[in-house]
Amino acid sequence: MKVLIILFFTLFEISQNPQNHRVKGYSKKDGTTVQPHRRTNQNKTERDNYTSKPNVNPYTGKKGYKTPKR
């Protein structure tokens, strides 16, 4: 069973969108902690961001809520 789980996550990592990157967790000056997460690479459009409608974040399953401006 462990072998299947490891295989699944290995295949999942390989199939990820290469247009994103990891962001390390950090603490803000006000003491707020930001958890590690993934973010899409910066480009000239908002249409491919995880938070834009109708996109879905593949890591959290959350639907986009922002209407893209361009």
N, C-alpha and C positions, 0 to 999 in steps of 0.2 A: 504494500500500500504506500509506504514512504517513497518508493521508487517512482510510482505514478505521480505523486504530488510533486516531487522534484522535477520530473520530466515536464509536467504541465507548466510549472513556473518558468522553467528554462525556455520552453517554446513561447510562452507569453512574453518574456523579455526580448527574444529574438524578433517577434512580430510587432513590437512597439513602433509607433510613429517616430521616425528619426528627426522630425521637426520640433522636438521638445528637449528639455534638459532638466536635470535635477537641481533643486535649490536647497541648500543646507539650512537646517533650522538655526535660529538666532534669537537673541534677546534685544528688544528695543530699549531705548533710554528710559522709557517710562516703566520698565519692568515686564512688559508684555512679552510672552514667548511665542514665537512663530514656529510652527512645526515644519519639518522637512516636507517638501512637496515637489510636484513637477509643473513646469510652465512651458508654454509654447514659445518658440523662438520669435524674436521681434521681426516684424516685416511691415510692409506698407498697407496692410489690410487688417480689419478687425473681424472679418467673416470666418476666419479659421481658428479663432480663439475658443477655448473650452467654455468660456462664460457667455459667448454669443449665441443667440437663437439661430437655428434650431439644433446646434451642436450638443453633444453629450460628452462629458468628461469620461474617458474610458477607465480611469483609475478610481474614480469615486462613484460613477453612475449618475451624477447630478446633471440635470438639464441646464442648458444655457439660459440666461435670463435677460441679457442685454440685447437691445436692438442695434445691429451694426450701423455705424454712420456712413461708411463707404464700402 
